[in-house]
Every structure is written in C-alpha cells, then in structure tokens.
C-alpha cells in the first residue's frame, strides 16, 4: 500500500512539472523518460503482486474457517438434602455427651429460677402464713397442669417416616426420594443416552446465559432453579465424530427450588439420582468429570 502511494505521488509531481511552462523542453524529455520508467515500475510491482497471489500455497478450506472448538453449556441441577443423615454410633454418643455437658453448665431458665424461689419461700413459711401458703399451692398446681399438657402433646407427636413412598416404589422420577442425600437431574436424549441439560453457545451469549436458556428449553418454564455462580464447576473435553475439532462442555451447578418438569421434544425421559447411582446412567468419561464437583 505504501509503495502504491509513493508511485502515485511521484506521478503527480511529474505531471505538474510537465504542465509548467517554465520548464525547458530538455527537462520535459527527462520527465517523459521518468514517467515511462514509473509506469514500468508500476507494471512490474503489479506483476509481482499478482505472481505472489498466484503462487501462494496456503489454501483455506471450509473446515479451516470453522471455529477450532465447539463450546457447550450444561446444567447440573441438584436437589439438596431435606433431612439430616442417619447418625452413626459415634455421633450418637458424642451428642449425648454434649447434651450432658450443656445441661450441667447451662444457666437456670425462668421456670427453674421461679421454682427455686418458691421452694425457699416454702421452707420459711409457717401455718400462720395462710396467704403465702395459698400462693405457693396455686403456683405448684398451675405448674403441674402445664407439665401434664406438655407431656401429653409430646406423646401425641409422631415424627414423619424417613423412608418415603417413592423410596419404597423406587420411583426415580420423584423428587421426594432419598431425602437425606443430594439428587441430580439427568435427561435421556433421542440417542437413548443420559446427560445433563445441554446446549451449544450462541453468538454474543455467555456460558451462564446459555445454561439459563437451556434449562428452560429442556425442562419447561415451570421449573425453578437457582444458579450458584457465574463460573463453571467443571469441563469435559471430547473429540467430535464428524470433524477433527474438540467439544468442550462447561458444567454449571444450580439448586432445585421447586416446580415441575415438562420435557421438550429433544428428550424422552428424566430421573433424579444420587451420587452413587449416577454411574449406572452416564458414560465413564462423563461420569468421572461429574463426580469431581457433585456432592
């Protein structure tokens, strides 16, 4: 580009000299010679440029113009535990020890302090203190009734069963199974393989925006999830079958809040599985990547 500009500028200067009446005829002859040489240089430059284009050996195919990688975003939807896990023998003994230490070192409650005061008053009372004796008797009667009511309410309380009907029926579609563990959502695609909700990234779209869009497209608009972070929790690298490019799948973690699942046409079925059950559904490489960031 710079060479073309210099040649053009030189031609302009020579043209101005030729049109100037003060320039001698001899000088005009030299100018014409220089103009011819300039045209030859320009032709030679154009020829070299054309030759360089014709002899170039780097040809870009349609495959080379494609991106080197295919980027996808996947969503790991987790239903967090709803109850505490079963206690081990060691945990149960430690809890009993902590309760005993807390009971021995704790301060008196309002009821206990009032009972102590009434007991001390009762020791000092005589038969002549009829009014105070009546107050003490009324206090003891009310306290006795209160304790009987509390004990009756405690006896009537029946805690819910830790094993639900979904556990007994092994209903993998139910969100009310394995309440003490974390459940993970898996979808079955048209190829009969299980995966997490997955979508390719679009133009001017971040990885998280792709994940948020995909969870609504795959599971419907009724499901409500809460994304934990803007950064992915894991990445899976796989080779593309049709091209030599790589596929990168970035996993985002999201907590299940509520709602129902209505699958799109891209998927056939869904399950809620635990960390131990996930290996029965996912491929080995896929499963090993997921197990690194699920609890």
ABEGO torsion letter per residue (X at the ends): XAAAAAAAAAAAAAAAAAABAABBAAAAAAAAAAAAAAAAAAAAAAAAAAAAAAABABBBBAAAABBABBBBBBBBBBBBBABBBBBBAAAAAAAAAAAAAAAAABBBBAAAAAAAAAAAAAAABBAABAAAAAAAAAAAAAAAAAAAAAAAAAAABBBBBABBAAAAAGBAABAABGAABBBBBBBBBAAGBBBBBBBBBBBGBBAAAAAAAAAAAAAEAABBBBBABABBABBBBBBBAABABBBBBBBBBBBBAEEBBBBBAABABBBBBBAAAAAAABBAAAAAAAAAABX
